[in-house]
Amino acid sequence: MKIAARILIGVTSMTVMLAGCTTPAEQAAQAERDVDRMVQIYGPACQKLGFKTGTDPWRNCLIGLSQRDAAATPNAFYGPPYWRY
């Protein structure tokens, strides 16, 4: 019974590790979804700021607004400490 349990644990752990891996195609698809989301959220704001859609300045506006929001979002790793000295 011990051998069967060890084999089961080994197979389960290998399955979990392989499930965490992504292929380059999956990574590309995720990046495409991220870009589509940025265009949907920040595109109208950049147009209102006077940037013509599809130009490099418009793309820079999208990235800048996205980075601004990401920097303003609290992060558990980089946020202020929640304890007192």
Biopython code that builds the backbone (N, CA, C, O; Angstrom):
import numpy as np
from Bio.PDB.StructureBuilder import StructureBuilder

atoms = [
    (1, "MET", "N", (0.817, -1.198, 0.000)),
    (1, "MET", "CA", (0.000, 0.000, 0.000)),
    (1, "MET", "C", (0.856, 1.255, 0.000)),
    (1, "MET", "O", (0.471, 2.265, -0.588)),
    (2, "LYS", "N", (2.006, 1.204, 0.648)),
    (2, "LYS", "CA", (2.867, 2.379, 0.691)),
    (2, "LYS", "C", (3.386, 2.738, -0.699)),
    (2, "LYS", "O", (3.495, 3.917, -1.037)),
    (3, "ILE", "N", (3.701, 1.741, -1.494)),
    (3, "ILE", "CA", (4.226, 2.001, -2.833)),
    (3, "ILE", "C", (3.150, 2.648, -3.702)),
    (3, "ILE", "O", (3.436, 3.579, -4.455)),
    (4, "ALA", "N", (1.925, 2.163, -3.600)),
    (4, "ALA", "CA", (0.836, 2.742, -4.392)),
    (4, "ALA", "C", (0.580, 4.187, -3.989)),
    (4, "ALA", "O", (0.290, 5.026, -4.842)),
    (5, "ALA", "N", (0.685, 4.487, -2.697)),
    (5, "ALA", "CA", (0.485, 5.853, -2.222)),
    (5, "ALA", "C", (1.589, 6.766, -2.739)),
    (5, "ALA", "O", (1.327, 7.903, -3.131)),
    (6, "ARG", "N", (2.820, 6.271, -2.741)),
    (6, "ARG", "CA", (3.936, 7.068, -3.240)),
    (6, "ARG", "C", (3.794, 7.340, -4.733)),
    (6, "ARG", "O", (4.070, 8.447, -5.195)),
    (7, "ILE", "N", (3.371, 6.348, -5.471)),
    (7, "ILE", "CA", (3.164, 6.528, -6.910)),
    (7, "ILE", "C", (2.052, 7.534, -7.154)),
    (7, "ILE", "O", (2.174, 8.404, -8.017)),
    (8, "LEU", "N", (0.974, 7.418, -6.401)),
    (8, "LEU", "CA", (-0.142, 8.345, -6.544)),
    (8, "LEU", "C", (0.294, 9.775, -6.225)),
    (8, "LEU", "O", (-0.079, 10.712, -6.930)),
    (9, "ILE", "N", (1.079, 9.941, -5.169)),
    (9, "ILE", "CA", (1.571, 11.274, -4.806)),
    (9, "ILE", "C", (2.487, 11.812, -5.905)),
    (9, "ILE", "O", (2.406, 12.989, -6.255)),
    (10, "GLY", "N", (3.342, 10.971, -6.441)),
    (10, "GLY", "CA", (4.249, 11.389, -7.515)),
    (10, "GLY", "C", (3.506, 11.803, -8.769)),
    (10, "GLY", "O", (3.811, 12.836, -9.365)),
    (11, "VAL", "N", (2.542, 11.010, -9.168)),
    (11, "VAL", "CA", (1.764, 11.323, -10.368)),
    (11, "VAL", "C", (0.952, 12.597, -10.158)),
    (11, "VAL", "O", (0.863, 13.433, -11.058)),
    (12, "THR", "N", (0.363, 12.748, -8.982)),
    (12, "THR", "CA", (-0.424, 13.933, -8.677)),
    (12, "THR", "C", (0.448, 15.184, -8.692)),
    (12, "THR", "O", (0.055, 16.210, -9.248)),
    (13, "SER", "N", (1.626, 15.102, -8.086)),
    (13, "SER", "CA", (2.489, 16.279, -8.054)),
    (13, "SER", "C", (2.981, 16.649, -9.451)),
    (13, "SER", "O", (3.084, 17.834, -9.768)),
    (14, "MET", "N", (3.285, 15.667, -10.284)),
    (14, "MET", "CA", (3.709, 15.946, -11.655)),
    (14, "MET", "C", (2.573, 16.591, -12.449)),
    (14, "MET", "O", (2.806, 17.504, -13.241)),
    (15, "THR", "N", (1.366, 16.123, -12.242)),
    (15, "THR", "CA", (0.208, 16.684, -12.934)),
    (15, "THR", "C", (0.003, 18.142, -12.540)),
    (15, "THR", "O", (-0.272, 18.988, -13.391)),
    (16, "VAL", "N", (0.135, 18.431, -11.263)),
    (16, "VAL", "CA", (-0.036, 19.802, -10.787)),
    (16, "VAL", "C", (1.056, 20.702, -11.343)),
    (16, "VAL", "O", (0.769, 21.829, -11.749)),
    (17, "MET", "N", (2.291, 20.241, -11.372)),
    (17, "MET", "CA", (3.389, 21.056, -11.900)),
    (17, "MET", "C", (3.208, 21.325, -13.388)),
    (17, "MET", "O", (3.438, 22.445, -13.843)),
    (18, "LEU", "N", (2.800, 20.317, -14.152)),
    (18, "LEU", "CA", (2.607, 20.505, -15.586)),
    (18, "LEU", "C", (1.411, 21.388, -15.893)),
    (18, "LEU", "O", (1.400, 22.081, -16.910)),
    (19, "ALA", "N", (0.417, 21.374, -15.039)),
    (19, "ALA", "CA", (-0.760, 22.216, -15.259)),
    (19, "ALA", "C", (-0.412, 23.691, -15.111)),
    (19, "ALA", "O", (-1.086, 24.541, -15.693)),
    (20, "GLY", "N", (0.631, 24.013, -14.341)),
    (20, "GLY", "CA", (1.042, 25.393, -14.155)),
    (20, "GLY", "C", (1.825, 25.956, -15.324)),
    (20, "GLY", "O", (1.999, 27.171, -15.418)),
    (21, "CYS", "N", (2.296, 25.111, -16.207)),
    (21, "CYS", "CA", (3.084, 25.560, -17.352)),
    (21, "CYS", "C", (2.156, 26.050, -18.468)),
    (21, "CYS", "O", (1.071, 25.510, -18.684)),
    (22, "THR", "N", (2.614, 27.077, -19.162)),
    (22, "THR", "CA", (1.846, 27.551, -20.302)),
    (22, "THR", "C", (2.731, 27.521, -21.538)),
    (22, "THR", "O", (3.943, 27.713, -21.452)),
    (23, "THR", "N", (2.136, 27.287, -22.645)),
    (23, "THR", "CA", (2.865, 27.252, -23.902)),
    (23, "THR", "C", (3.019, 28.670, -24.437)),
    (23, "THR", "O", (2.289, 29.565, -24.011)),
    (24, "PRO", "N", (3.945, 28.895, -25.356)),
    (24, "PRO", "CA", (4.068, 30.222, -25.948)),
    (24, "PRO", "C", (2.770, 30.694, -26.622)),
    (24, "PRO", "O", (2.465, 31.887, -26.611)),
    (25, "ALA", "N", (2.021, 29.778, -27.197)),
    (25, "ALA", "CA", (0.754, 30.154, -27.824)),
    (25, "ALA", "C", (-0.242, 30.649, -26.777)),
    (25, "ALA", "O", (-0.970, 31.613, -27.016)),
    (26, "GLU", "N", (-0.273, 29.992, -25.624)),
    (26, "GLU", "CA", (-1.165, 30.424, -24.551)),
    (26, "GLU", "C", (-0.731, 31.776, -23.995)),
    (26, "GLU", "O", (-1.575, 32.615, -23.676)),
    (27, "GLN", "N", (0.582, 31.994, -23.876)),
    (27, "GLN", "CA", (1.091, 33.276, -23.411)),
    (27, "GLN", "C", (0.751, 34.387, -24.402)),
    (27, "GLN", "O", (0.386, 35.491, -23.998)),
    (28, "ALA", "N", (0.868, 34.098, -25.693)),
    (28, "ALA", "CA", (0.524, 35.087, -26.718)),
    (28, "ALA", "C", (-0.963, 35.419, -26.673)),
    (28, "ALA", "O", (-1.347, 36.580, -26.815)),
    (29, "ALA", "N", (-1.796, 34.409, -26.477)),
    (29, "ALA", "CA", (-3.241, 34.639, -26.396)),
    (29, "ALA", "C", (-3.580, 35.503, -25.178)),
    (29, "ALA", "O", (-4.450, 36.370, -25.254)),
    (30, "GLN", "N", (-2.896, 35.268, -24.062)),
    (30, "GLN", "CA", (-3.123, 36.067, -22.851)),
    (30, "GLN", "C", (-2.686, 37.507, -23.081)),
    (30, "GLN", "O", (-3.374, 38.436, -22.656)),
    (31, "ALA", "N", (-1.547, 37.708, -23.749)),
    (31, "ALA", "CA", (-1.068, 39.056, -24.041)),
    (31, "ALA", "C", (-2.054, 39.790, -24.955)),
    (31, "ALA", "O", (-2.300, 40.984, -24.782)),
    (32, "GLU", "N", (-2.608, 39.072, -25.916)),
    (32, "GLU", "CA", (-3.589, 39.676, -26.815)),
    (32, "GLU", "C", (-4.847, 40.094, -26.064)),
    (32, "GLU", "O", (-5.409, 41.157, -26.328)),
    (33, "ARG", "N", (-5.290, 39.253, -25.124)),
    (33, "ARG", "CA", (-6.458, 39.611, -24.310)),
    (33, "ARG", "C", (-6.155, 40.839, -23.447)),
    (33, "ARG", "O", (-7.018, 41.697, -23.260)),
    (34, "ASP", "N", (-4.927, 40.922, -22.923)),
    (34, "ASP", "CA", (-4.543, 42.078, -22.112)),
    (34, "ASP", "C", (-4.566, 43.365, -22.934)),
    (34, "ASP", "O", (-5.047, 44.398, -22.469)),
    (35, "VAL", "N", (-4.042, 43.297, -24.158)),
    (35, "VAL", "CA", (-4.027, 44.475, -25.026)),
    (35, "VAL", "C", (-5.455, 44.882, -25.390)),
    (35, "VAL", "O", (-5.787, 46.067, -25.369)),
    (36, "ASP", "N", (-6.291, 43.913, -25.722)),
    (36, "ASP", "CA", (-7.692, 44.226, -26.052)),
    (36, "ASP", "C", (-8.389, 44.899, -24.876)),
    (36, "ASP", "O", (-9.188, 45.816, -25.065)),
    (37, "ARG", "N", (-8.088, 44.446, -23.666)),
    (37, "ARG", "CA", (-8.679, 45.031, -22.468)),
    (37, "ARG", "C", (-8.190, 46.468, -22.288)),
    (37, "ARG", "O", (-8.979, 47.351, -21.950)),
    (38, "MET", "N", (-6.892, 46.710, -22.511)),
    (38, "MET", "CA", (-6.358, 48.072, -22.400)),
    (38, "MET", "C", (-7.015, 49.008, -23.407)),
    (38, "MET", "O", (-7.355, 50.142, -23.072)),
    (39, "VAL", "N", (-7.196, 48.533, -24.649)),
    (39, "VAL", "CA", (-7.821, 49.356, -25.684)),
    (39, "VAL", "C", (-9.254, 49.677, -25.293)),
    (39, "VAL", "O", (-9.710, 50.805, -25.479)),
    (40, "GLN", "N", (-9.961, 48.706, -24.760)),
    (40, "GLN", "CA", (-11.356, 48.906, -24.381)),
    (40, "GLN", "C", (-11.477, 49.897, -23.221)),
    (40, "GLN", "O", (-12.378, 50.735, -23.211)),
    (41, "ILE", "N", (-10.580, 49.802, -22.257)),
    (41, "ILE", "CA", (-10.674, 50.654, -21.072)),
    (41, "ILE", "C", (-10.129, 52.054, -21.338)),
    (41, "ILE", "O", (-10.789, 53.047, -21.035)),
    (42, "TYR", "N", (-8.920, 52.134, -21.906)),
    (42, "TYR", "CA", (-8.231, 53.420, -22.012)),
    (42, "TYR", "C", (-8.350, 54.082, -23.380)),
    (42, "TYR", "O", (-8.026, 55.262, -23.520)),
    (43, "GLY", "N", (-8.806, 53.348, -24.386)),
    (43, "GLY", "CA", (-8.929, 53.907, -25.725)),
    (43, "GLY", "C", (-9.800, 55.155, -25.796)),
    (43, "GLY", "O", (-9.375, 56.162, -26.362)),
    (44, "PRO", "N", (-11.012, 55.115, -25.236)),
    (44, "PRO", "CA", (-11.864, 56.307, -25.291)),
    (44, "PRO", "C", (-11.246, 57.519, -24.583)),
    (44, "PRO", "O", (-11.395, 58.650, -25.045)),
    (45, "ALA", "N", (-10.560, 57.284, -23.476)),
    (45, "ALA", "CA", (-9.928, 58.397, -22.755)),
    (45, "ALA", "C", (-8.822, 59.017, -23.595)),
    (45, "ALA", "O", (-8.683, 60.240, -23.638)),
    (46, "CYS", "N", (-8.040, 58.185, -24.259)),
    (46, "CYS", "CA", (-6.962, 58.714, -25.100)),
    (46, "CYS", "C", (-7.523, 59.464, -26.307)),
    (46, "CYS", "O", (-6.931, 60.446, -26.755)),
    (47, "GLN", "N", (-8.648, 59.013, -26.829)),
    (47, "GLN", "CA", (-9.295, 59.738, -27.925)),
    (47, "GLN", "C", (-9.783, 61.097, -27.455)),
    (47, "GLN", "O", (-9.651, 62.089, -28.172)),
    (48, "LYS", "N", (-10.347, 61.149, -26.253)),
    (48, "LYS", "CA", (-10.815, 62.427, -25.712)),
    (48, "LYS", "C", (-9.653, 63.374, -25.445)),
    (48, "LYS", "O", (-9.816, 64.593, -25.477)),
    (49, "LEU", "N", (-8.479, 62.806, -25.180)),
    (49, "LEU", "CA", (-7.297, 63.644, -24.968)),
    (49, "LEU", "C", (-6.721, 64.161, -26.280)),
    (49, "LEU", "O", (-5.783, 64.959, -26.275)),
    (50, "GLY", "N", (-7.280, 63.708, -27.413)),
    (50, "GLY", "CA", (-6.870, 64.239, -28.704)),
    (50, "GLY", "C", (-5.942, 63.352, -29.511)),
    (50, "GLY", "O", (-5.434, 63.776, -30.549)),
    (51, "PHE", "N", (-5.712, 62.137, -29.058)),
    (51, "PHE", "CA", (-4.841, 61.230, -29.803)),
    (51, "PHE", "C", (-5.653, 60.485, -30.863)),
    (51, "PHE", "O", (-6.758, 60.016, -30.592)),
    (52, "LYS", "N", (-5.104, 60.382, -32.053)),
    (52, "LYS", "CA", (-5.770, 59.678, -33.144)),
    (52, "LYS", "C", (-5.585, 58.177, -32.947)),
    (52, "LYS", "O", (-4.470, 57.709, -32.716)),
    (53, "THR", "N", (-6.678, 57.428, -33.038)),
    (53, "THR", "CA", (-6.661, 55.984, -32.811)),
    (53, "THR", "C", (-5.703, 55.285, -33.768)),
    (53, "THR", "O", (-5.691, 55.558, -34.969)),
    (54, "GLY", "N", (-4.901, 54.376, -33.215)),
    (54, "GLY", "CA", (-4.000, 53.570, -34.022)),
    (54, "GLY", "C", (-2.629, 54.179, -34.243)),
    (54, "GLY", "O", (-1.791, 53.573, -34.910)),
    (55, "THR", "N", (-2.380, 55.358, -33.702)),
    (55, "THR", "CA", (-1.068, 55.977, -33.868)),
    (55, "THR", "C", (-0.173, 55.630, -32.678)),
    (55, "THR", "O", (-0.649, 55.163, -31.643)),
    (56, "ASP", "N", (1.116, 55.863, -32.841)),
    (56, "ASP", "CA", (2.044, 55.582, -31.744)),
    (56, "ASP", "C", (1.765, 56.433, -30.509)),
    (56, "ASP", "O", (1.816, 55.904, -29.398)),
    (57, "PRO", "N", (1.472, 57.734, -30.649)),
    (57, "PRO", "CA", (1.124, 58.509, -29.448)),
    (57, "PRO", "C", (-0.113, 57.961, -28.730)),
    (57, "PRO", "O", (-0.176, 57.990, -27.501)),
    (58, "TRP", "N", (-1.082, 57.471, -29.477)),
    (58, "TRP", "CA", (-2.282, 56.866, -28.873)),
    (58, "TRP", "C", (-1.899, 55.611, -28.092)),
    (58, "TRP", "O", (-2.386, 55.394, -26.982)),
    (59, "ARG", "N", (-1.029, 54.788, -28.669)),
    (59, "ARG", "CA", (-0.568, 53.576, -27.976)),
    (59, "ARG", "C", (0.214, 53.943, -26.711)),
    (59, "ARG", "O", (0.074, 53.293, -25.675)),
    (60, "ASN", "N", (1.037, 54.990, -26.808)),
    (60, "ASN", "CA", (1.772, 55.444, -25.624)),
    (60, "ASN", "C", (0.817, 55.931, -24.549)),
    (60, "ASN", "O", (1.061, 55.723, -23.360)),
    (61, "CYS", "N", (-0.263, 56.573, -24.955)),
    (61, "CYS", "CA", (-1.288, 57.016, -24.011)),
    (61, "CYS", "C", (-1.923, 55.813, -23.308)),
    (61, "CYS", "O", (-2.107, 55.826, -22.091)),
    (62, "LEU", "N", (-2.260, 54.764, -24.091)),
    (62, "LEU", "CA", (-2.838, 53.552, -23.501)),
    (62, "LEU", "C", (-1.911, 52.966, -22.440)),
    (62, "LEU", "O", (-2.336, 52.641, -21.331)),
    (63, "ILE", "N", (-0.648, 52.840, -22.800)),
    (63, "ILE", "CA", (0.317, 52.242, -21.879)),
    (63, "ILE", "C", (0.505, 53.125, -20.651)),
    (63, "ILE", "O", (0.575, 52.626, -19.528)),
    (64, "GLY", "N", (0.585, 54.431, -20.864)),
    (64, "GLY", "CA", (0.765, 55.348, -19.744)),
    (64, "GLY", "C", (-0.393, 55.310, -18.763)),
    (64, "GLY", "O", (-0.182, 55.269, -17.551)),
    (65, "LEU", "N", (-1.614, 55.324, -19.277)),
    (65, "LEU", "CA", (-2.777, 55.259, -18.383)),
    (65, "LEU", "C", (-2.846, 53.919, -17.658)),
    (65, "LEU", "O", (-3.212, 53.861, -16.484)),
    (66, "SER", "N", (-2.495, 52.851, -18.354)),
    (66, "SER", "CA", (-2.490, 51.535, -17.733)),
    (66, "SER", "C", (-1.454, 51.454, -16.612)),
    (66, "SER", "O", (-1.727, 50.915, -15.540)),
    (67, "GLN", "N", (-0.270, 51.994, -16.871)),
    (67, "GLN", "CA", (0.782, 51.983, -15.852)),
    (67, "GLN", "C", (0.413, 52.870, -14.668)),
    (67, "GLN", "O", (0.714, 52.542, -13.520)),
    (68, "ARG", "N", (-0.239, 53.994, -14.953)),
    (68, "ARG", "CA", (-0.662, 54.879, -13.863)),
    (68, "ARG", "C", (-1.634, 54.157, -12.937)),
    (68, "ARG", "O", (-1.513, 54.234, -11.714)),
    (69, "ASP", "N", (-2.598, 53.457, -13.529)),
    (69, "ASP", "CA", (-3.560, 52.721, -12.711)),
    (69, "ASP", "C", (-2.906, 51.573, -11.966)),
    (69, "ASP", "O", (-3.253, 51.299, -10.817)),
    (70, "ALA", "N", (-1.956, 50.895, -12.613)),
    (70, "ALA", "CA", (-1.268, 49.787, -11.949)),
    (70, "ALA", "C", (-0.439, 50.289, -10.774)),
    (70, "ALA", "O", (-0.351, 49.617, -9.746)),
    (71, "ALA", "N", (0.170, 51.466, -10.917)),
    (71, "ALA", "CA", (0.983, 52.017, -9.834)),
    (71, "ALA", "C", (0.109, 52.492, -8.678)),
    (71, "ALA", "O", (0.554, 52.484, -7.530)),
    (72, "ALA", "N", (-1.112, 52.900, -8.957)),
    (72, "ALA", "CA", (-2.005, 53.394, -7.915)),
    (72, "ALA", "C", (-2.716, 52.267, -7.167)),
    (72, "ALA", "O", (-3.295, 52.494, -6.105)),
    (73, "THR", "N", (-2.672, 51.062, -7.716)),
    (73, "THR", "CA", (-3.350, 49.925, -7.086)),
    (73, "THR", "C", (-2.499, 49.397, -5.942)),
    (73, "THR", "O", (-1.315, 49.123, -6.134)),
    (74, "PRO", "N", (-3.075, 49.251, -4.760)),
    (74, "PRO", "CA", (-2.294, 48.703, -3.643)),
    (74, "PRO", "C", (-1.824, 47.283, -3.955)),
    (74, "PRO", "O", (-2.547, 46.487, -4.555)),
    (75, "ASN", "N", (-0.625, 46.996, -3.543)),
    (75, "ASN", "CA", (-0.034, 45.699, -3.804)),
    (75, "ASN", "C", (0.464, 45.125, -2.489)),
    (75, "ASN", "O", (1.124, 45.825, -1.721)),
    (76, "ALA", "N", (0.163, 43.876, -2.220)),
    (76, "ALA", "CA", (0.543, 43.255, -0.960)),
    (76, "ALA", "C", (2.055, 43.188, -0.794)),
    (76, "ALA", "O", (2.547, 43.225, 0.334)),
    (77, "PHE", "N", (2.798, 43.092, -1.883)),
    (77, "PHE", "CA", (4.242, 42.954, -1.774)),
    (77, "PHE", "C", (4.955, 44.290, -1.659)),
    (77, "PHE", "O", (5.974, 44.388, -0.976)),
    (78, "TYR", "N", (4.436, 45.320, -2.314)),
    (78, "TYR", "CA", (5.134, 46.589, -2.358)),
    (78, "TYR", "C", (4.401, 47.715, -1.633)),
    (78, "TYR", "O", (4.866, 48.855, -1.627)),
    (79, "GLY", "N", (3.280, 47.407, -1.034)),
    (79, "GLY", "CA", (2.510, 48.422, -0.348)),
    (79, "GLY", "C", (3.131, 48.780, 0.996)),
    (79, "GLY", "O", (4.135, 48.194, 1.398)),
    (80, "PRO", "N", (2.530, 49.743, 1.687)),
    (80, "PRO", "CA", (3.079, 50.149, 2.990)),
    (80, "PRO", "C", (2.921, 49.022, 3.996)),
    (80, "PRO", "O", (1.992, 48.219, 3.899)),
    (81, "PRO", "N", (3.813, 48.964, 4.948)),
    (81, "PRO", "CA", (3.672, 47.910, 5.970)),
    (81, "PRO", "C", (2.439, 48.150, 6.830)),
    (81, "PRO", "O", (2.069, 49.295, 7.092)),
    (82, "TYR", "N", (1.828, 47.102, 7.255)),
    (82, "TYR", "CA", (0.610, 47.201, 8.040)),
    (82, "TYR", "C", (0.871, 46.959, 9.530)),
    (82, "TYR", "O", (-0.062, 46.707, 10.293)),
    (83, "TRP", "N", (2.095, 47.033, 9.926)),
    (83, "TRP", "CA", (2.432, 46.867, 11.307)),
    (83, "TRP", "C", (3.150, 48.122, 11.796)),
    (83, "TRP", "O", (3.657, 48.904, 10.991)),
    (84, "ARG", "N", (3.194, 48.310, 13.071)),
    (84, "ARG", "CA", (3.878, 49.456, 13.653)),
    (84, "ARG", "C", (5.168, 48.989, 14.324)),
    (84, "ARG", "O", (5.248, 47.877, 14.846)),
    (85, "TYR", "N", (6.161, 49.851, 14.298)),
    (85, "TYR", "CA", (7.434, 49.514, 14.965)),
    (85, "TYR", "C", (7.390, 49.938, 16.389)),
    (85, "TYR", "O", (8.361, 49.744, 17.121)),
]
sb = StructureBuilder()
sb.init_structure("model")
sb.init_model(0)
sb.init_chain("A")
sb.init_seg("    ")
for serial, (resi, resn, name, xyz) in enumerate(atoms, 1):
    if name == "N":
        sb.init_residue(resn, " ", resi, " ")
    sb.init_atom(name, np.array(xyz, "f"), 0.0, 1.0, " ", f" {name:<3s}", serial, name[0])
structure = sb.get_structure()
